[in-house]
Amino acid sequence: MSGGELDFYFLKGPSFKKIIQHYCDLTGYLELPPKKALGLTYRAQGNNGYLLPKPVYLGADDLDSLTTAFRAHGVPCDIIATEPGWAVGYGNLVWESSRFPDPKGWCARMINKGFMVNLWMQDRIVDQELNTLLSQYTGADGLLDPTISQGIDAYFSWLRTHLFDLGVTGGFKEDTHGVDPSWIKTDPTRTLKSGLSLKEYHNAYSYLWAKGLFDRYKKAYNMRFFLFCSALWTGAQRYPLVAYSDQGVQIPWIANSGWTGMAYTPELQDWSGAKSYTALQAIAFTPYMVQNEWIYGKLPWGSDADSYNIFLRYVKLHYRLIPYIYSQMWEQHTTGIGPIRPLPLEFQDDEQTYSISNQYCYGRYLMVSFDHSSIYLPQGKWTYYWDGRTFEGGRTLTNFRAPADELPVFVRAGAIIPMMPDMKYVGEKPIDPLIVDVYPEGTSTFTLYEDDGISYDYEKGEYCTTEYQAVQRAGSVTLDIGTRKAPGAYVPPQRHYLFRVHTGSDPGKVYLDGTALEEQTSERALSASAGGWYYADGVAQIRFADSGKRMRLGLGTWIASSAGPGARTGER
């Protein structure tokens, strides 16, 4: 055939999840991202005059003020990202000294405030010093050949000295040479040192370039690098490599990314209150949330008061869900099944889900819909997240009544969802209490995954998991907390649990390992107590210390039988 041979792989299920696992067996499983990458990325203004009267480039002082304002306003944010203005010219990788006279000092200030530093980058070598260094490895217009390891070694060494050793931990890779069809059409003869043309490389060029950085950064620092990229290729799901797009909010793109595990995020741009609600909701329910304000520099608190409160509602909810989503990423690391799940992936036997592209599951237990007019609920019981209304599945809700600023979010019966308290950034303080929302129905389980969130030590066993099991019976709910499993030395800091069990009725009694807990008079009293429980508005809240050992909660009637998760001979 024209252009060379093609190899076809046929992957047999029978389940969709098994097919994804086979795909990852061939192409690789996810290396976990830095946990802070799950927080908000704010891409600051940096504009060469596009749609503006004159160029705007922010420097170190501007970004110092901006990040201080984020902390003062209490808007959660973990990554500060720059546009090309950090460098001396478009595509250059040398700091612009008048705007950044002390890059290392600036990076240190960002890190001390709890921010990761993420720089706009491209793969075309335009800096004269670097171009000279890499001349034997570059092709047309300074494009580095990613298949020549010596060239990538030299490139990474330069980046390490000038960027990574200063504190830069990620990038936005804008140019993806070989992807743009119009660019290929105008000059199809451009080749790299390998002799292959960019038309032949296509999307693989961007992936191979990123792979070279990830592998070398891991070896050099034992730390997790993080990169946004505007094109991906087979195998990209192996890395914390996130496809982004400024082509508006495309919900089917989000949903379909789950078929391969490749991460995709839309962007919230030009934050304008009500006009931006869909984009805000979309970034809140993808693992990597991005507000990209490269053109106008809009700030979360720059809108009207109502819109600002709505912004905070979604961003804070995204943060509270990070333990749930990070655990789902561990599942992707081990099985290939990621946090974003198109409906057929979770409900394969329900063919009505096959044509639905404006809904998806966010992890195993949450489902979101971006269309109020028609919402399909698969079989089972569903709880509307915002007000606790319950619905039987196997039907379509038409003209669902909810405010425009309220994204329809449904919780699957049996859900066990670990969450964390509000924080200004990931790691601001230890997670205490660890909140576990439970929607009991039949028997259900969930495995919480924890590690240091920054290194690759988890590959050496430095992590821990805890399995939860909920069993609902007539007149009672039993919650088993398994013994914490830690292959290595990693354990989380001491903490309390706060279980929030959506029972719908007062359980009357709550037991911990057979001992009745004290009923408290208010949420405040419960928070101040060493342990106890409180019921209001259909939810029983239960607080107690996390021992790391097997424990059992009983609501209503104490049931001592059944081993539960994590049980071993001789344990209660």
Backbone torsions as a table, in degrees:
resi	resn	phi	psi	omega
1	MET	NA	159.2	-179.2
2	SER	-65.3	132.1	177.9
3	GLY	92.1	-1.3	178.1
4	GLY	107.6	-177.5	-175.8
5	GLU	-83.0	158.1	173.8
6	LEU	-123.3	139.3	173.8
7	ASP	-103.4	131.3	177.9
8	PHE	-110.5	136.5	175.1
9	TYR	-116.5	129.8	177.4
10	PHE	-109.9	121.0	-174.3
11	LEU	-108.3	122.3	-177.0
12	LYS	-96.7	139.9	179.6
13	GLY	-77.9	-114.1	14.8
14	PRO	-79.9	-19.0	-177.2
15	SER	-88.5	155.1	175.4
16	PHE	-59.4	-39.7	-178.9
17	LYS	-63.4	-36.6	178.2
18	LYS	-67.9	-36.2	177.7
19	ILE	-63.2	-42.7	178.2
20	ILE	-62.8	-39.7	177.6
21	GLN	-61.9	-43.2	176.9
22	HIS	-62.3	-40.0	178.4
23	TYR	-60.0	-43.2	179.6
24	CYS	-72.1	-29.6	173.0
25	ASP	-57.9	-35.4	-179.5
26	LEU	-81.4	-39.7	-166.6
27	THR	-113.3	-11.5	175.4
28	GLY	115.9	151.4	178.2
29	TYR	-103.3	156.3	-175.6
30	LEU	-60.1	130.8	162.0
31	GLU	-86.0	130.7	-170.9
32	LEU	-60.9	142.2	177.2
33	PRO	-77.8	164.5	167.1
34	PRO	-59.1	136.6	-176.8
35	LYS	-60.3	-32.0	179.0
36	LYS	-65.6	-21.1	178.4
37	ALA	-65.0	-17.2	178.1
38	LEU	-81.3	-6.1	175.2
39	GLY	-83.4	-173.2	-179.7
40	LEU	-75.1	130.8	167.9
41	THR	-98.5	123.1	174.9
42	TYR	-108.2	115.1	180.0
43	ARG	-94.9	109.4	-169.5
44	ALA	-75.7	163.3	-176.7
45	GLN	-63.0	137.7	175.2
46	GLY	-165.8	100.7	-165.1
47	ASN	-137.3	130.5	-179.1
48	ASN	-82.4	12.4	179.9
49	GLY	112.5	3.1	179.0
50	TYR	-65.8	117.8	-179.4
51	LEU	63.9	12.4	178.2
52	LEU	-126.7	157.4	-179.9
53	PRO	-63.6	-30.1	-178.5
54	LYS	-154.9	163.0	178.7
55	PRO	-61.5	149.2	175.5
56	VAL	-131.6	118.3	177.5
57	TYR	-128.1	123.6	179.9
58	LEU	-86.7	141.6	177.9
59	GLY	-109.6	-170.8	-175.8
60	ALA	-59.3	-44.6	-179.0
61	ASP	-62.9	-41.9	179.1
62	ASP	-61.7	-44.0	-177.9
63	LEU	-73.0	-29.4	171.2
64	ASP	-59.6	-48.0	-179.6
65	SER	-64.6	-41.6	-178.6
66	LEU	-62.3	-48.5	-177.7
67	THR	-68.7	-33.8	174.7
68	THR	-63.4	-38.5	178.8
69	ALA	-65.8	-38.7	175.8
70	PHE	-56.8	-46.5	-179.0
71	ARG	-67.8	-39.3	-179.5
72	ALA	-65.5	-37.2	-180.0
73	HIS	-80.0	-13.3	-179.2
74	GLY	74.7	21.1	177.0
75	VAL	-84.0	117.9	-179.3
76	PRO	-59.8	135.5	177.7
77	CYS	-161.5	139.5	-176.2
78	ASP	-122.7	-20.8	-177.8
79	ILE	-130.2	127.6	171.1
80	ILE	-103.8	122.7	-175.0
81	ALA	-117.1	142.5	-178.2
82	THR	-109.3	160.3	169.5
83	GLU	-92.3	-177.5	-174.8
84	PRO	-59.1	-16.0	-176.3
85	GLY	-63.2	-9.8	176.3
86	TRP	-69.1	-20.7	-174.7
87	ALA	-108.2	171.1	-174.1
88	VAL	-72.6	-16.0	179.3
89	GLY	-166.1	165.9	-177.3
90	TYR	-58.7	121.5	178.8
91	GLY	84.2	-6.3	179.6
92	ASN	-76.8	159.3	-178.9
93	LEU	-122.9	29.4	177.2
94	VAL	-115.4	130.1	-178.4
95	TRP	-58.8	137.8	175.0
96	GLU	-79.5	109.4	-165.8
97	SER	-68.5	-28.2	179.7
98	SER	-72.6	-31.1	177.7
99	ARG	-89.4	-30.7	-179.2
100	PHE	-130.3	74.7	-177.4
101	PRO	-68.2	-22.8	-179.0
102	ASP	-137.1	77.5	-175.5
103	PRO	-58.2	-40.3	-178.9
104	LYS	-65.4	-42.7	177.5
105	GLY	-63.6	-40.1	178.6
106	TRP	-65.1	-45.1	178.0
107	CYS	-59.2	-41.0	179.7
108	ALA	-62.8	-39.2	178.8
109	ARG	-65.8	-39.1	177.8
110	MET	-63.4	-45.7	-178.9
111	ILE	-62.9	-40.4	179.5
112	ASN	-64.5	-26.5	176.9
113	LYS	-85.6	-3.5	179.0
114	GLY	95.2	17.3	-179.9
115	PHE	-104.1	142.8	162.3
116	MET	-86.3	148.5	-179.7
117	VAL	-102.2	126.1	-175.4
118	ASN	-129.1	120.6	-174.5
119	LEU	-108.8	143.7	172.2
120	TRP	-66.1	131.2	-177.5
121	MET	-138.0	163.6	168.6
122	GLN	-145.4	167.8	-174.0
123	ASP	-95.0	-1.9	178.9
124	ARG	-89.0	122.3	-174.5
125	ILE	-83.5	111.0	-178.7
126	VAL	-114.2	-18.0	177.8
127	ASP	-68.9	132.8	-173.4
128	GLN	-64.3	-44.4	-179.2
129	GLU	-62.0	-45.5	-178.9
130	LEU	-69.5	-37.5	179.9
131	ASN	-63.0	-40.3	177.6
132	THR	-64.9	-42.9	-179.9
133	LEU	-60.6	-37.8	-173.3
134	LEU	-103.5	10.5	-170.8
135	SER	-56.0	-34.0	-178.5
136	GLN	-76.7	-6.8	-178.7
137	TYR	-115.0	-0.5	-176.2
138	THR	-106.0	153.0	178.0
139	GLY	-110.6	-140.0	-176.6
140	ALA	-58.1	133.1	175.5
141	ASP	56.5	32.5	174.1
142	GLY	75.2	23.7	179.3
143	LEU	-83.7	122.5	-178.6
144	LEU	-75.2	134.1	178.7
145	ASP	-81.0	113.0	-174.7
146	PRO	-75.8	-5.0	179.6
147	THR	-91.8	-4.7	179.6
148	ILE	-100.7	106.5	-171.6
149	SER	-63.1	-35.0	-179.5
150	GLN	-63.9	-36.0	178.3
151	GLY	-67.7	-42.7	178.2
152	ILE	-67.1	-35.9	176.2
153	ASP	-59.2	-47.5	-178.8
154	ALA	-66.0	-40.5	178.7
155	TYR	-62.3	-47.9	-178.9
156	PHE	-64.2	-40.1	179.3
157	SER	-58.7	-41.3	178.3
158	TRP	-66.6	-45.5	178.6
159	LEU	-61.8	-38.0	-179.8
160	ARG	-60.8	-46.4	-177.9
161	THR	-67.1	-42.6	-171.0
162	HIS	-92.5	-19.7	-176.3
163	LEU	-128.6	-58.7	-167.9
164	PHE	-69.7	-39.5	178.0
165	ASP	-67.5	-17.7	177.9
166	LEU	-83.4	-16.9	179.1
167	GLY	124.9	1.9	177.4
168	VAL	-73.3	129.2	-175.3
169	THR	-123.7	12.2	178.4
170	GLY	-178.3	176.6	-177.6
171	GLY	-153.6	163.4	167.0
172	PHE	-106.0	113.2	179.3
173	LYS	-95.3	107.5	-171.1
174	GLU	-84.3	-55.5	-174.9
175	ASP	-78.9	137.3	177.8
176	THR	-131.7	77.7	-174.9
177	HIS	-62.0	138.1	-178.6
178	GLY	96.1	-2.5	-177.9
179	VAL	-102.3	-39.6	-175.3
180	ASP	-71.4	110.8	-176.5
181	PRO	-59.5	-37.4	-178.5
182	SER	-66.7	-35.0	179.3
183	TRP	-68.1	-41.2	178.0
184	ILE	-63.0	-42.2	-176.6
185	LYS	-61.8	-36.1	-177.1
186	THR	-74.7	-26.7	-179.5
187	ASP	-148.7	76.7	-176.0
188	PRO	-75.4	-4.4	-174.8
189	THR	-91.4	-6.0	-177.1
190	ARG	-62.1	129.7	-178.3
191	THR	-130.1	160.2	174.0
192	LEU	-100.7	-179.2	-176.0
193	LYS	-62.6	-24.7	179.3
194	SER	-69.2	-17.6	-176.2
195	GLY	96.2	-9.8	177.3
196	LEU	-81.8	143.7	176.9
197	SER	-83.3	162.6	177.7
198	LEU	-65.6	-27.1	175.4
199	LYS	-63.8	-36.5	178.8
200	GLU	-74.1	-36.8	177.2
201	TYR	-67.3	-46.9	-177.4
202	HIS	49.2	-136.9	-176.2
203	ASN	-62.2	-23.3	-177.9
204	ALA	-62.4	-25.7	180.0
205	TYR	-59.6	-50.2	-177.7
206	SER	-62.7	-41.4	-179.7
207	TYR	-64.5	-44.6	-178.6
208	LEU	-65.3	-37.0	176.3
209	TRP	-61.4	-47.3	-179.4
210	ALA	-66.2	-41.1	179.6
211	LYS	-57.8	-41.5	179.4
212	GLY	-59.9	-40.3	178.6
213	LEU	-70.0	-47.2	-177.3
214	PHE	-58.6	-48.4	-176.1
215	ASP	-63.4	-39.8	-177.9
216	ARG	-77.4	-34.9	177.2
217	TYR	-64.2	-42.4	178.4
218	LYS	-59.8	-46.4	-178.4
219	LYS	-66.2	-37.5	-175.3
220	ALA	-76.2	-37.6	-170.2
221	TYR	-119.5	-13.5	-169.8
222	ASN	54.0	31.1	179.7
223	MET	-122.4	161.2	-176.1
224	ARG	-93.7	121.5	176.2
225	PHE	-85.8	160.3	-177.2
226	PHE	-143.5	130.3	-172.9
227	LEU	-140.3	130.9	167.3
228	PHE	-92.1	142.7	-175.3
229	CYS	-148.3	142.7	-176.8
230	SER	-92.0	10.0	172.8
231	ALA	-156.9	140.9	178.9
232	LEU	-127.9	174.6	-176.5
233	TRP	-150.5	168.1	179.2
234	THR	-50.5	128.6	-178.6
235	GLY	98.1	-8.6	-177.7
236	ALA	-65.6	-20.7	179.8
237	GLN	-68.6	-8.3	178.8
238	ARG	-69.6	-24.5	-170.6
239	TYR	-118.0	159.9	169.3
240	PRO	-71.6	67.8	-173.1
241	LEU	-120.8	110.3	-167.7
242	VAL	-111.1	122.2	173.9
243	ALA	-75.7	133.8	176.8
244	TYR	-129.2	163.5	-178.0
245	SER	-152.3	140.8	173.3
246	ASP	-103.3	26.4	-179.7
247	GLN	-92.6	36.0	-179.4
248	GLY	81.0	178.6	-178.5
249	VAL	-88.7	113.6	-178.5
250	GLN	-112.3	93.5	-177.0
251	ILE	-60.7	-41.4	177.0
252	PRO	-58.7	-32.8	177.5
253	TRP	-63.2	-42.6	178.7
254	ILE	-61.2	-53.0	-176.2
255	ALA	-58.9	-45.1	-174.7
256	ASN	-73.2	-17.7	176.9
257	SER	-61.8	-24.0	-179.3
258	GLY	-68.5	-17.1	-179.0
259	TRP	-70.5	-26.9	179.3
260	THR	-115.9	-9.5	-176.7
261	GLY	81.2	1.8	176.0
262	MET	-70.6	130.2	-176.9
263	ALA	-78.2	134.1	175.6
264	TYR	-135.4	138.0	174.6
265	THR	-133.8	137.4	168.5
266	PRO	-76.6	-178.6	178.8
267	GLU	-127.6	142.9	166.8
268	LEU	-89.8	113.3	179.1
269	GLN	-119.5	150.1	175.3
270	ASP	51.2	56.3	-178.4
271	TRP	-52.0	117.8	-174.1
272	SER	-135.5	37.4	177.3
273	GLY	66.5	-127.9	-171.8
274	ALA	-56.5	-34.9	-179.3
275	LYS	-66.3	-17.4	-174.0
276	SER	-109.2	10.0	-173.4
277	TYR	-61.7	-42.1	-178.3
278	THR	-61.6	-43.6	178.7
279	ALA	-64.1	-41.2	178.4
280	LEU	-60.7	-45.3	-179.8
281	GLN	-65.4	-37.0	-179.0
282	ALA	-66.8	-43.8	-179.6
283	ILE	-70.5	-27.4	179.5
284	ALA	-69.1	-27.7	-178.4
285	PHE	-113.7	37.7	161.3
286	THR	-128.1	151.2	-175.0
287	PRO	-59.8	-36.7	-177.0
288	TYR	-110.5	109.5	-174.7
289	MET	-102.2	134.5	-173.1
290	VAL	-130.6	126.4	165.1
291	GLN	-107.6	112.6	-175.5
292	ASN	-107.6	106.2	-176.0
293	GLU	-116.1	41.8	-176.5
294	TRP	-64.8	-25.4	-177.6
295	ILE	-87.0	-60.7	-169.2
296	TYR	-104.3	-14.7	177.7
297	GLY	70.7	30.9	-179.8
298	LYS	-64.9	144.6	179.9
299	LEU	-113.7	150.5	-177.4
300	PRO	-55.0	-38.4	-176.8
301	TRP	-88.7	5.6	-178.4
302	GLY	-84.7	-4.3	179.9
303	SER	-93.4	-174.5	177.0
304	ASP	-67.4	163.9	-172.9
305	ALA	-59.9	-42.1	-179.3
306	ASP	-63.2	-44.7	-179.4
307	SER	-65.7	-37.2	177.8
308	TYR	-62.9	-42.1	178.1
309	ASN	-64.3	-36.2	177.6
310	ILE	-67.9	-40.7	175.5
311	PHE	-56.5	-48.7	-179.4
312	LEU	-62.3	-38.3	-178.9
313	ARG	-58.3	-46.6	-176.1
314	TYR	-75.7	-40.2	-178.8
315	VAL	-68.0	-40.7	179.2
316	LYS	-67.2	-36.9	176.3
317	LEU	-64.3	-42.5	177.0
318	HIS	-55.5	-45.6	-179.9
319	TYR	-65.4	-42.3	-179.1
320	ARG	-61.5	-28.7	-178.4
321	LEU	-84.1	-0.3	-174.8
322	ILE	-59.0	-41.9	177.0
323	PRO	-59.0	-35.5	177.7
324	TYR	-66.7	-48.0	-176.6
325	ILE	-72.3	-38.2	178.3
326	TYR	-63.0	-36.4	176.0
327	SER	-66.4	-35.4	176.7
328	GLN	-68.4	-29.2	175.8
329	MET	-70.6	-33.5	172.0
330	TRP	-61.9	-39.4	176.5
331	GLU	-62.3	-39.0	176.7
332	GLN	-65.5	-38.5	177.9
333	HIS	-60.5	-33.1	-175.3
334	THR	-100.8	-25.1	-175.9
335	THR	-124.8	-17.0	-176.2
336	GLY	93.3	-10.3	-177.4
337	ILE	-90.6	115.0	-173.4
338	GLY	-93.0	-175.8	-178.6
339	PRO	-68.0	-33.0	179.2
340	ILE	-89.1	122.7	-174.5
341	ARG	-134.0	110.6	173.4
342	PRO	-58.7	149.9	-172.9
343	LEU	-53.8	-41.3	-179.6
344	PRO	-62.3	-23.1	178.9
345	LEU	-67.0	-34.1	178.7
346	GLU	-93.9	-23.9	-174.6
347	PHE	-131.5	61.0	-173.6
348	GLN	-61.5	-32.9	-176.7
349	ASP	-79.8	-7.1	-179.8
350	ASP	-101.6	96.8	-174.4
351	GLU	-67.9	-16.1	176.7
352	GLN	-65.0	-22.6	179.7
353	THR	-76.4	-15.0	-170.8
354	TYR	-67.0	-26.5	-176.8
355	SER	-104.5	9.8	-177.2
356	ILE	-96.6	120.2	-176.8
357	SER	-119.7	-2.9	-179.1
358	ASN	-105.4	13.9	174.8
359	GLN	-133.4	153.9	171.9
360	TYR	-160.0	164.4	176.2
361	CYS	-92.1	136.6	175.8
362	TYR	-103.3	92.7	-168.5
363	GLY	75.4	-170.8	-173.4
364	ARG	-71.3	-29.3	-164.7
365	TYR	-115.8	-6.7	179.7
366	LEU	-114.0	145.9	176.1
367	MET	-133.9	135.6	179.1
368	VAL	-120.3	149.2	177.3
369	SER	-131.5	134.6	179.8
370	PHE	-104.0	21.6	179.4
371	ASP	-138.1	105.5	179.9
372	HIS	-67.7	-25.0	-171.9
373	SER	-73.5	-26.2	-177.2
374	SER	-152.8	111.3	-178.3
375	ILE	-124.7	119.3	-179.7
376	TYR	-93.4	129.2	176.1
377	LEU	-108.0	112.6	175.2
378	PRO	-61.5	170.2	-176.9
379	GLN	-54.2	145.4	178.9
380	GLY	116.3	179.3	179.9
381	LYS	-94.7	138.4	-179.3
382	TRP	-128.6	140.2	177.0
383	THR	-112.3	130.3	177.3
384	TYR	-74.2	120.9	-168.6
385	TYR	-58.6	-38.6	-168.2
386	TRP	-77.3	-28.1	-176.1
387	ASP	-134.9	-0.5	175.0
388	GLY	84.3	3.0	176.0
389	ARG	-62.1	144.6	179.8
390	THR	-113.6	148.5	-178.1
391	PHE	-138.6	142.6	171.5
392	GLU	-85.0	137.7	-177.0
393	GLY	-84.0	-168.7	-175.3
394	GLY	78.2	24.9	-178.7
395	ARG	-155.4	168.2	179.2
396	THR	-107.9	130.4	173.8
397	LEU	-90.7	122.3	-179.9
398	THR	-104.6	142.3	179.4
399	ASN	49.4	54.4	-177.2
400	PHE	-63.3	130.0	-175.3
401	ARG	-84.9	112.0	176.7
402	ALA	-161.5	147.4	177.6
403	PRO	-60.1	155.4	-178.6
404	ALA	-61.4	-28.7	-179.0
405	ASP	-85.2	4.3	-175.7
406	GLU	-111.2	105.5	176.9
407	LEU	-70.6	126.7	175.8
408	PRO	-62.2	113.8	178.6
409	VAL	-122.2	125.4	-178.3
410	PHE	-119.7	142.8	-179.4
411	VAL	-107.2	128.8	-179.0
412	ARG	-73.8	138.2	178.6
413	ALA	-56.9	137.6	-177.7
414	GLY	92.3	-0.3	-173.8
415	ALA	-59.2	139.3	170.4
416	ILE	-128.6	111.1	-169.3
417	ILE	-125.9	103.9	175.7
418	PRO	-74.2	139.9	-176.6
419	MET	-140.2	167.9	177.5
420	MET	-123.6	159.8	176.3
421	PRO	-66.3	168.0	178.2
422	ASP	-61.3	137.2	176.5
423	MET	-141.6	154.5	177.1
424	LYS	-78.3	-23.1	175.2
425	TYR	-162.2	158.7	-179.8
426	VAL	-63.1	127.7	-179.9
427	GLY	86.7	6.7	178.0
428	GLU	-56.4	-37.4	179.5
429	LYS	-156.1	163.2	176.9
430	PRO	-60.2	150.1	177.8
431	ILE	-76.2	105.1	-179.0
432	ASP	-155.2	109.3	6.3
433	PRO	-84.5	160.0	166.1
434	LEU	-82.4	117.0	-175.9
435	ILE	-92.2	133.6	177.6
436	VAL	-127.4	109.2	176.7
437	ASP	-85.0	129.0	-178.2
438	VAL	-127.3	130.4	175.7
439	TYR	-117.0	83.3	-167.3
440	PRO	-66.9	137.5	176.4
441	GLU	-165.4	114.4	-178.6
442	GLY	61.6	-135.1	177.7
443	THR	-119.3	129.9	-179.6
444	SER	-143.9	160.4	-177.9
445	THR	-139.6	161.8	171.1
446	PHE	-156.8	144.5	178.0
447	THR	-113.1	118.8	175.2
448	LEU	-83.1	132.2	177.4
449	TYR	-114.4	138.3	179.0
450	GLU	-142.2	143.3	171.7
451	ASP	-154.4	-167.9	-177.0
452	ASP	-75.5	-12.4	173.9
453	GLY	78.1	-0.7	-175.1
454	ILE	-131.6	-29.6	-172.4
455	SER	-108.4	177.2	173.8
456	TYR	-96.7	17.1	179.6
457	ASP	-63.6	-21.0	177.8
458	TYR	-61.4	-27.2	177.5
459	GLU	-69.3	-15.0	177.6
460	LYS	-103.0	12.1	177.8
461	GLY	94.4	6.9	-178.7
462	GLU	-88.2	77.2	177.0
463	TYR	-160.4	174.1	173.9
464	CYS	-145.6	154.6	176.8
465	THR	-130.9	149.8	175.7
466	THR	-134.4	127.1	-179.7
467	GLU	-99.5	134.8	176.3
468	TYR	-113.9	143.0	175.3
469	GLN	-134.7	131.1	176.5
470	ALA	-115.1	133.0	178.2
471	VAL	-129.3	120.7	176.6
472	GLN	-101.9	126.8	173.8
473	ARG	-125.5	169.9	177.9
474	ALA	-59.1	118.0	176.2
475	GLY	81.5	4.5	-178.6
476	SER	-157.1	158.1	170.7
477	VAL	-132.4	129.9	176.8
478	THR	-114.1	130.5	179.5
479	LEU	-120.6	117.7	178.0
480	ASP	-103.3	130.8	175.8
481	ILE	-109.0	117.1	-176.1
482	GLY	-74.3	159.5	173.5
483	THR	-60.0	131.6	179.6
484	ARG	-61.8	128.3	-179.1
485	LYS	-103.1	118.7	-178.0
486	ALA	-131.1	100.7	180.0
487	PRO	-60.2	-31.4	180.0
488	GLY	-113.3	-145.4	-175.7
489	ALA	-95.8	-7.5	-173.8
490	TYR	-69.7	129.0	169.7
491	VAL	-140.1	145.9	178.0
492	PRO	-71.8	161.4	176.0
493	PRO	-60.4	159.1	177.1
494	GLN	-58.8	145.2	-174.9
495	ARG	-161.5	175.1	172.4
496	HIS	-109.9	159.3	167.4
497	TYR	-96.6	146.0	164.7
498	LEU	-129.2	97.0	175.5
499	PHE	-83.0	132.4	174.8
500	ARG	-117.1	102.6	-172.5
501	VAL	-102.8	117.8	-175.7
502	HIS	-84.8	81.2	-175.5
503	THR	-84.6	-28.3	-176.6
504	GLY	82.7	-12.5	178.4
505	SER	-151.5	157.9	-178.4
506	ASP	-66.8	121.9	-178.7
507	PRO	-71.6	-17.0	179.1
508	GLY	82.3	-49.7	179.0
509	LYS	-137.4	146.1	173.8
510	VAL	-132.7	132.5	-176.2
511	TYR	-120.1	144.4	170.4
512	LEU	-120.0	113.9	-177.0
513	ASP	50.2	41.7	174.7
514	GLY	88.7	-9.7	179.9
515	THR	-101.4	129.0	-179.2
516	ALA	-66.5	130.8	176.2
517	LEU	-86.0	155.3	-178.7
518	GLU	-78.6	131.3	175.9
519	GLU	-77.7	130.2	-179.5
520	GLN	-96.4	162.2	-174.1
521	THR	-91.2	-12.8	-177.9
522	SER	-163.0	167.2	175.0
523	GLU	-61.9	-39.6	-179.9
524	ARG	-62.3	-44.0	178.8
525	ALA	-63.4	-38.0	178.2
526	LEU	-63.9	-44.0	-178.7
527	SER	-63.0	-31.7	-178.9
528	ALA	-84.1	-11.3	-174.5
529	SER	-86.5	159.9	173.7
530	ALA	-74.8	-23.7	179.2
531	GLY	179.6	150.3	-179.6
532	GLY	159.9	-166.6	179.7
533	TRP	-148.6	159.6	-179.5
534	TYR	-149.7	137.9	-179.8
535	TYR	-119.5	134.8	173.2
536	ALA	-163.3	145.2	171.7
537	ASP	53.3	40.3	174.0
538	GLY	83.5	2.2	-175.8
539	VAL	-125.6	126.6	173.2
540	ALA	-95.2	119.3	178.7
541	GLN	-102.4	133.3	-173.9
542	ILE	-131.9	124.5	-177.8
543	ARG	-117.5	135.4	176.7
544	PHE	-166.1	163.7	-177.6
545	ALA	-74.4	142.5	175.4
546	ASP	-86.6	111.2	-178.4
547	SER	-88.2	-14.6	-173.6
548	GLY	80.1	-5.3	179.5
549	LYS	-104.7	170.0	-179.1
550	ARG	-64.2	131.9	178.2
551	MET	-137.7	157.7	178.0
552	ARG	-134.4	131.4	172.3
553	LEU	-104.5	140.1	173.8
554	GLY	-127.5	126.9	177.7
555	LEU	-111.3	125.1	-178.1
556	GLY	93.9	-89.7	-179.2
557	THR	-113.3	133.6	177.9
558	TRP	-76.3	127.4	177.8
559	ILE	-121.3	115.0	-173.6
560	ALA	-91.2	-14.6	-176.6
561	SER	-80.8	177.4	-179.9
562	SER	77.4	125.4	-174.6
563	ALA	-66.7	-40.2	-178.3
564	GLY	75.3	174.8	-176.4
565	PRO	-71.7	144.6	173.0
566	GLY	76.7	6.1	-176.9
567	ALA	-76.1	145.6	174.1
568	ARG	-133.1	160.9	179.6
569	THR	-54.7	130.3	178.6
570	GLY	94.8	-9.9	177.6
571	GLU	-91.4	151.5	176.1
572	ARG	-74.5	NA	NA
